[in-house]
Amino acid sequence: MGAFAPFYLSLAAEHGSRHWDYGGTWNPTRWSELKPEYAACQEGRNQSPINLVPHDAKPISVSWEFKYRSIPVAIVNNGHSIEIEFKPGSYLTQVAS
């Protein structure tokens, strides 16, 4: 638990709502039906996969400011990734160079 010691963790099961998938019932052809905010999926614009070409990538130098408060969090497995849900108060800001 080391780094998470200041937090009170609650592990949540998968959400009860439907989730997108690449196969099965909720495949890409039906993503727009899952939630209103997924409507753009029906239009076929700005969707994954995005073709990232490693040799075209340009390195950047970025500085960050971390502000953490001791607040409760919930770690959620949404079926595709792990999400950490927390209340406002902590933030990460890019510092101007």
C-alpha positions in Angstrom: 0.0 0.0 0.0 3.1 2.3 0.5 2.3 5.3 -1.7 -1.4 5.0 -1.1 -1.1 5.0 2.7 -2.5 8.6 3.1 -5.6 7.6 1.3 -8.6 5.5 2.5 -9.1 3.1 -0.4 -12.3 1.5 -1.3 -12.2 -1.1 -4.1 -15.4 -1.1 -6.2 -16.6 -3.9 -8.4 -17.3 -3.2 -12.1 -20.0 -0.7 -12.8 -23.4 -2.1 -13.5 -23.7 -0.1 -16.7 -22.9 -1.4 -20.2 -19.3 -1.0 -21.4 -17.9 -0.6 -24.9 -15.9 -3.5 -26.3 -14.2 -4.4 -29.5 -16.2 -7.6 -30.0 -19.5 -9.0 -28.8 -22.7 -7.1 -28.3 -21.2 -3.6 -27.6 -18.6 -3.6 -30.4 -17.6 -0.4 -32.3 -20.7 -0.4 -34.5 -22.9 0.1 -31.4 -20.7 2.4 -29.2 -23.0 5.4 -30.0 -25.9 3.6 -28.2 -24.1 3.3 -24.9 -24.2 6.9 -23.7 -25.3 10.2 -25.2 -21.7 11.5 -25.0 -20.6 8.7 -27.3 -22.8 10.0 -30.2 -19.7 11.0 -32.2 -18.9 7.3 -32.5 -21.8 7.0 -35.0 -20.3 9.8 -37.2 -17.0 7.9 -37.6 -14.8 10.9 -36.9 -11.9 11.3 -34.4 -12.0 7.7 -33.2 -9.3 5.2 -32.3 -7.1 3.7 -33.4 -4.9 6.8 -33.8 -1.8 6.1 -35.8 1.1 7.3 -33.7 4.4 7.1 -35.6 7.3 6.8 -33.2 9.9 8.2 -35.5 7.8 11.4 -36.0 7.4 12.0 -32.2 9.3 15.0 -30.9 10.6 15.0 -27.3 9.5 17.8 -25.0 10.7 19.0 -21.7 7.8 19.5 -19.2 7.8 20.5 -15.5 4.9 19.5 -13.3 3.6 20.9 -10.0 1.9 18.3 -7.7 -0.6 19.3 -5.1 -2.0 16.4 -3.1 -4.4 16.4 -0.2 -5.3 13.5 1.9 -8.7 12.6 0.5 -10.7 9.3 0.1 -10.5 7.7 -3.3 -12.2 4.8 -5.0 -10.3 2.5 -7.3 -12.6 1.1 -10.0 -12.0 -1.6 -12.6 -14.3 -0.5 -15.4 -13.5 -3.6 -17.5 -11.0 -1.7 -19.7 -8.7 0.1 -17.3 -8.3 1.0 -13.7 -9.8 4.4 -12.7 -9.1 6.3 -9.5 -12.0 8.5 -8.6 -11.4 11.3 -6.1 -13.1 14.5 -4.9 -11.7 17.9 -5.9 -8.7 19.3 -3.9 -5.7 17.6 -5.4 -4.3 18.5 -8.8 -1.4 18.2 -11.3 -0.4 21.4 -13.2 2.1 21.9 -16.0 4.5 24.6 -15.0 5.4 27.1 -17.7 9.0 26.8 -19.0 
